[in-house]
């Protein structure tokens, strides 16, 4: 049979083709269609045909291998809808799930059992001097002022907590040199951290009765009424590690810190008060002192690492601090309903400051209340401070004055404020105490932030004296115990060691408030 493509004349229409003539007219439309497509196919370049074939193959392979898209969850803005976010391998805390918190106003959940067996006397109740009117600020008002966590914190990962950058290795060396630290003071800090680490219990906690953990590491335990103040003791022990730049994510003591943080979060009492998630660290033998210390630890640890597993516990602790504030604007032993005292106010104001530096939500009403309390207990234009009320210079407590001045620095008084200038002069006249570590702790911060010859003289004496007083041998090596007074007797060697260590970290623990490159802004008032 002749080949169709070779025999058909180019001018012959499809109906006159040889194939149509040989097989009948019924096939004529089909053949015509075939011829048109074949001629079109012949006219297409070879490279185009190859490309078309490859595209088809790739599409088919894609349809076979494409899986369901991965769902991306923003950990910081995820709500408690029941959907699980990504697993946090480094530091997962499941105990603070909003969905698991029961609605309550005051009921406390039982504390986590502590595995250590200790013979201790039951805690002694703290006497409350007087009752006053209920707090005028309700939690519903507080909730209205505070933005929801998802809205206010979702961009947190892009922020940097520069206020705690002073604790990084490079900054520590620079600030240590600039503000009066030396190799001896840093060696003392290192020895102290080793002593503290040795006294952590298997469950991650510490106790002021440190001799129940190790009997060979120096005497002078705290008062037996404080033996079960585990939250306060644990927070007090963790603060020097954080002050030295150690965290649960990096550093020689990261496992020690991680176990301590896990204990704290598990041992807090989660509540929802007027719609606000809170975490309550008050305890027998520690009261609101323990809560203030625990709140500082959680906020500092979060600010230093931005670990999302710590975001909710830290914010919930600050929420409870705001809720617990008394009508006079301060804090004392119990939640609400008392006359406040400067000592407890100092710890809670530092907790709020640490939260603010960590970009957590801090209600302005809490700061304004604290400022109002300071106004009430100040004397001499704000250069002196009393414990619960105004005092004369003869009656003045050096420790309360130092706490009041540091609080004023954090709430906006500048270096040239007449009361700051006069207060610094007062502290310089008081000088270093060889019996009161609490005063030394606050006075060192005030004078260091202020700087000048007053700080130089105070620092040289206190630094060298502390280094000389540290135990250098035996099981107590690295610890301190000196002086007396209520706080020292209550907290014992663990308390004195923690406070003394933080004094020797004062050079870099926080950025200087009045430095030209200071990164700590004032509170929003």
C-alpha positions in Angstrom: 0.0 0.0 0.0 1.4 3.4 -0.9 2.5 5.6 2.0 -0.2 8.3 2.6 2.3 11.1 3.5 4.4 10.4 0.4 1.6 9.9 -2.2 -1.0 12.6 -1.2 -0.4 15.7 -3.3 0.0 18.8 -1.2 -2.9 20.5 -2.9 -5.3 17.6 -2.5 -7.9 18.1 0.2 -8.4 15.5 3.0 -11.6 14.2 1.4 -9.7 13.1 -1.8 -7.0 11.2 0.1 -6.0 7.7 -1.0 -6.9 6.2 2.4 -10.4 7.6 2.1 -10.7 6.2 -1.4 -9.5 2.7 -0.4 -11.6 2.3 2.8 -14.7 4.3 2.2 -16.1 7.7 3.0 -17.1 6.7 6.6 -13.5 7.2 7.8 -12.9 10.5 6.1 -13.5 12.8 9.2 -11.3 10.7 11.5 -8.4 10.6 9.0 -8.6 14.3 8.4 -8.4 14.9 12.2 -5.4 12.6 12.5 -3.6 14.3 9.6 -4.0 17.7 11.0 -2.7 16.7 14.5 0.2 14.8 13.0 1.3 17.7 10.8 1.0 20.0 13.8 3.2 17.6 15.9 5.7 17.5 13.0 5.9 21.3 13.0 6.8 21.6 16.7 10.6 21.7 17.4 12.1 18.7 19.1 13.3 20.6 22.2 9.8 21.8 22.9 8.4 18.2 22.8 11.2 17.1 25.2 10.4 19.9 27.6 6.7 19.1 27.5 7.4 15.4 28.3 9.7 16.4 31.3 7.2 18.8 32.7 4.5 16.1 32.6 6.8 13.7 34.4 7.7 16.2 37.1 4.0 17.0 37.8 3.2 13.4 38.1 6.1 12.8 40.6 5.0 15.8 42.6 1.5 14.5 42.9 2.9 11.3 44.3 5.3 12.7 46.8 3.8 15.9 48.2 2.7 15.4 51.9 0.4 17.5 54.1 2.0 20.8 55.0 3.5 21.1 58.4 1.6 23.2 60.8 3.7 25.9 62.5 2.8 26.9 66.0 4.0 30.1 67.6 4.9 29.1 71.1 4.6 32.6 72.5 1.2 33.4 71.2 -0.5 30.0 71.2 -3.7 29.9 73.2 -4.9 27.2 75.6 -7.1 25.6 73.0 -5.8 22.1 73.6 -3.6 22.0 70.5 -0.1 20.9 71.4 2.9 23.0 70.4 6.4 21.9 69.7 8.1 20.0 72.4 10.7 22.0 74.3 13.5 19.5 74.8 15.7 21.7 77.0 13.2 22.7 79.6 9.6 21.5 79.5 7.2 22.5 82.3 3.9 20.8 82.0 2.6 21.7 85.4 1.5 25.2 84.4 -1.0 24.4 81.8 -3.8 27.0 81.9 -6.3 24.3 81.1 -5.4 22.4 84.2 -5.6 25.3 86.6 -8.8 25.2 88.7 -10.8 28.4 89.3 -10.3 29.5 92.9 -9.9 32.6 94.9 -7.8 31.6 97.9 -7.6 27.8 98.1 -4.0 26.7 98.2 -2.9 23.5 96.5 -0.7 21.1 98.5 3.0 21.5 98.2 5.1 19.0 96.4 6.5 16.3 98.7 10.1 16.8 99.6 12.1 13.6 99.6 14.5 14.6 102.3 13.7 13.6 105.8 14.4 16.3 108.4 13.6 16.6 112.0 12.2 20.1 112.2 9.9 22.1 114.4 6.6 23.2 112.8 6.7 26.7 111.4 5.7 29.5 113.7 2.9 31.8 112.5 4.0 35.4 111.8 2.2 37.9 113.9 0.3 40.5 111.8 0.5 43.9 113.5 -2.8 45.3 112.3 -5.6 44.9 109.8 -6.5 47.6 107.3 -9.1 48.1 104.6 -9.3 45.8 101.6 -7.2 46.6 98.6 -9.1 49.1 96.4 -7.7 47.6 93.2 -9.6 44.5 92.2 -8.0 41.8 90.0 -10.6 42.5 87.4 -9.3 46.1 87.1 -5.8 44.7 86.9 -6.8 42.3 84.1 -8.2 45.2 82.2 -4.9 47.1 82.4 -2.7 44.1 81.4 -2.7 43.0 77.8 -3.3 39.3 77.2 0.0 37.3 77.1 -0.5 36.3 73.5 -1.0 39.9 72.4 1.8 41.5 74.4 4.5 38.8 74.3 4.3 37.2 70.9 7.1 39.4 69.5 9.3 38.6 72.4 11.7 36.4 70.5 12.8 39.3 68.4 13.7 41.4 71.5 16.9 41.3 73.4 17.1 41.4 77.1 20.1 43.8 77.1 19.6 44.6 80.8 21.1 41.2 81.7 23.8 41.3 79.0 26.1 42.6 81.8 26.4 39.0 83.0 27.8 37.6 79.7 31.5 36.7 79.8 32.8 39.7 77.9 30.7 42.2 79.8 31.6 40.7 83.1 35.3 41.2 82.5 34.8 44.8 81.5 32.4 45.7 84.3 34.5 43.9 86.9 37.5 46.0 85.9 35.5 49.3 85.6 33.6 49.1 88.9 36.1 47.7 91.3 36.1 43.9 91.2 39.2 41.8 91.0 40.5 38.3 90.6 40.2 37.6 94.4 36.5 38.6 94.4 35.8 36.4 91.4 37.6 33.5 93.0 35.4 34.0 96.1 32.3 33.9 93.9 33.4 30.6 92.3 34.0 29.0 95.7 30.7 30.1 96.9 28.8 28.6 94.0 30.5 25.3 94.6 29.3 25.4 98.2 25.8 26.2 97.2 25.7 23.5 94.6 26.7 20.9 97.2 23.7 21.7 99.3 21.0 21.2 96.7 18.7 18.4 97.7 17.9 15.5 95.3 14.5 17.0 94.4 16.2 20.3 93.3 15.3 22.4 96.4 17.5 24.0 99.0 16.6 24.5 102.7 17.8 27.1 105.2 18.6 24.0 107.4 21.6 23.2 105.3 23.0 20.9 107.9 20.2 18.4 107.2 21.6 18.0 103.7 25.3 17.9 104.6 26.5 17.7 108.2 30.1 18.4 107.3 29.8 21.8 105.6 29.7 24.3 108.5 27.2 24.9 111.2 24.9 27.9 111.8 21.7 26.6 110.1 18.7 28.9 109.9 15.9 29.0 112.5 13.9 25.9 112.6 10.7 27.9 111.9 12.1 28.5 108.4 13.1 24.9 107.8 10.3 24.2 105.4 10.5 27.5 103.5 11.8 25.6 100.5 10.7 28.2 98.0 12.5 31.0 99.7 15.7 29.0 100.3 15.7 27.6 96.7 15.2 31.1 95.2 17.9 32.5 97.5 20.4 29.8 96.4 19.6 30.2 92.7 20.0 34.0 92.6 23.9 33.9 92.9 24.1 31.4 90.0 22.0 33.7 87.8 24.0 36.7 89.0 27.2 35.0 87.8 25.7 34.6 84.3 24.9 30.9 84.7 21.5 29.6 83.4 19.7 26.3 82.9 20.8 26.3 79.3 24.5 27.0 79.6 27.3 27.1 82.1 29.0 24.9 84.5 25.9 24.7 86.8 23.1 24.4 84.2 21.8 21.1 85.6 21.8 22.5 89.1 19.8 25.6 88.0 17.5 23.5 85.9 16.6 21.2 88.8 16.1 24.3 91.0 13.8 26.0 88.5 11.8 22.8 88.0 11.3 22.5 91.7 10.2 26.1 92.1 7.6 25.9 89.3 6.2 22.6 90.5 6.0 23.8 94.1 4.1 27.0 93.3 0.4 27.1 93.8 -1.4 27.8 90.5 -4.6 29.7 90.7 -6.9 31.7 88.5 -8.0 34.9 90.3 -10.6 37.0 88.5 -9.6 35.5 85.2 -5.9 36.0 85.7 -3.5 33.0 85.9 -1.3 33.4 88.9 1.4 31.3 90.6 1.7 31.7 94.4 5.0 30.9 96.2 3.9 32.0 99.7 4.6 29.3 102.3 4.8 28.7 106.0 8.0 30.1 107.4 8.6 32.3 104.3 5.4 34.2 103.6 5.5 36.8 100.9 9.3 37.0 101.2 9.4 33.6 99.5 7.1 34.7 96.8 9.1 37.9 96.0 12.4 35.9 95.8 10.9 33.2 93.6 9.4 35.8 91.3 12.8 37.5 90.9 14.4 34.1 90.0 11.8 33.2 87.4 11.8 36.6 85.8 15.6 36.8 85.7 16.0 33.2 84.3 13.4 34.0 81.6 15.0 37.4 80.7 18.4 35.8 80.4 17.3 32.9 78.2 14.0 33.8 76.7 13.1 30.2 77.2 9.3 30.0 76.3 8.8 27.3 79.0 9.5 30.0 81.7 7.3 32.7 80.1 4.0 31.6 81.7 5.3 30.8 85.2 7.2 34.1 85.4 4.2 36.1 84.2 1.9 34.2 86.6 4.2 35.0 89.5 4.2 38.7 88.6 0.4 38.6 88.4 0.2 37.2 91.9 2.6 39.9 93.1 0.3 42.5 91.7 -2.7 40.8 93.3 -1.1 40.5 96.7 -0.3 44.3 96.9 -1.7 46.0 100.0 -4.0 49.0 100.1 -1.0 51.2 101.0 0.8 50.2 97.9 3.4 47.9 99.4 3.7 44.3 100.6 4.3 42.5 103.9 4.0 39.0 105.2 0.5 38.0 104.1 -1.6 38.7 100.9 -3.4 42.0 101.2 -4.9 43.6 104.3 -1.8 44.8 106.3 0.5 47.7 106.8 3.4 47.1 104.4 7.1 47.2 105.3 10.1 48.5 103.3 12.0 45.2 103.5 9.3 43.1 101.7 8.6 46.0 99.3 12.3 45.9 98.2 12.1 42.3 97.0 8.8 42.7 95.3 9.8 45.9 93.5 12.9 44.1 92.3 10.7 41.3 91.0 8.6 43.8 89.1 11.8 45.4 87.8 13.2 42.1 86.6 9.9 41.3 84.9 10.0 44.7 83.1 13.5 44.1 82.0 12.4 40.7 80.6 9.6 42.3 78.6 6.9 40.8 80.7 3.7 42.6 81.5 4.0 44.9 84.5 0.8 46.8 85.6 1.6 50.5 86.1 -0.8 50.5 89.1 1.6 48.2 91.0 4.5 50.6 90.4 2.4 53.6 91.3 1.3 51.9 94.5 4.9 51.1 95.5 5.9 54.7 94.9 3.0 55.9 97.1 4.2 53.6 99.9 7.8 55.0 99.6 6.4 58.5 99.8 4.7 57.5 103.1 7.7 56.0 104.8 10.3 58.6 103.6 11.9 61.3 105.7 14.2 64.2 105.0 12.8 64.7 101.6 13.4 61.1 100.6 16.9 60.7 101.9 15.9 58.5 104.8 13.4 55.6 105.0 11.6 53.8 107.9 10.4 50.3 108.2 6.6 50.9 108.3 6.5 54.7 108.8 8.5 57.9 108.8 11.4 58.2 111.1 14.0 60.7 112.2 17.7 60.4 111.3 18.4 59.1 114.8 15.8 56.4 114.4 16.7 55.7 110.8 17.4 52.1 109.8 20.5 52.0 107.4 19.0 48.9 105.7 15.6 50.5 105.1 17.3 53.7 103.9 19.4 51.7 101.4 16.3 49.8 100.2 14.3 53.0 99.8 17.1 54.7 97.8 17.5 51.8 95.5 13.8 51.6 94.9 13.8 55.4 94.1 16.6 54.8 91.6 14.6 52.1 89.9 11.4 54.2 89.8 12.9 57.2 88.2 14.9 59.5 90.5 17.9 60.7 88.6 21.5 60.9 90.0 21.2 64.6 90.7 18.0 64.4 92.7 18.7 66.1 96.1 17.5 63.1 98.1 19.7 60.7 96.1 22.7 62.9 96.7 21.9 63.2 100.4 21.0 59.6 100.8 24.3 58.4 99.2 26.1 60.7 101.7 24.2 59.1 104.6 25.2 55.6 103.4 28.8 56.7 103.0 28.7 57.8 106.6 27.2 54.5 107.8 30.0 52.7 106.0 30.4 49.0 105.8 28.7 46.8 108.4 30.5 43.8 109.8 27.3 42.5 111.3 24.5 43.2 108.8 24.8 41.5 105.5 21.3 42.7 104.5 22.3 46.4 104.8 25.6 45.7 102.9 23.7 44.0 100.0 21.4 47.1 99.4 24.0 49.7 100.2 26.5 48.2 97.7 23.9 48.4 95.0 23.0 52.0 95.7 26.6 53.2 95.9 27.7 51.2 92.9 24.9 52.7 90.7 25.8 56.1 91.9 29.6 55.7 91.6 32.1 58.2 92.6 34.5 58.3 95.6 31.8 57.1 98.0 31.5 53.9 96.0 35.3 53.5 95.6 35.9 53.7 99.4 32.9 51.5 100.3 33.7 48.9 97.7 37.4 48.5 98.6 36.6 48.0 102.3 33.6 45.6 101.8 35.2 43.6 98.9 38.5 42.9 100.7 36.7 42.2 104.0 34.3 39.7 102.4 37.1 37.9 100.6 39.0 37.6 103.9 35.9 36.4 105.8 35.1 33.5 103.4 35.9 30.0 104.8 38.8 28.6 102.8 39.1 25.0 104.0 37.0 22.0 105.1 33.4 21.3 104.3 32.4 24.9 104.8 34.9 26.1 102.3 33.3 28.8 100.1 30.6 29.9 102.6 30.2 32.8 105.0 28.5 33.3 108.3 28.9 36.5 110.2 26.9 39.0 112.2 23.4 38.5 113.5 20.0 40.0 113.6 16.6 38.7 112.5 17.4 37.9 108.9 20.8 36.2 109.6 19.4 34.1 112.4 16.4 33.1 110.3 18.4 32.2 107.1 21.6 31.0 108.6 24.7 30.1 106.6 22.8 29.6 103.4 21.3 33.0 103.5 24.6 34.8 104.5 26.5 32.9 101.8 23.9 33.8 99.1 23.8 37.5 100.0 27.6 37.8 100.3 28.0 36.2 96.9 25.6 38.6 95.3 27.5 41.5 96.9 30.6 40.3 95.1 28.6 40.1 91.9 27.4 43.7 92.2 29.9 44.9 89.5 28.1 43.1 86.7 24.8 41.7 88.1 22.9 44.7 86.6 23.8 47.4 84.2 24.6 50.7 86.0 21.5 52.8 86.1 23.2 56.1 85.7 25.9 55.1 83.2 25.9 56.7 79.7 25.1 53.4 78.1 22.6 52.2 80.8 20.0 49.8 79.3 17.6 49.8 82.2 14.7 52.1 81.6 12.5 53.5 84.3 9.2 51.8 85.1 6.1 52.9 83.2 4.2 55.1 85.7 
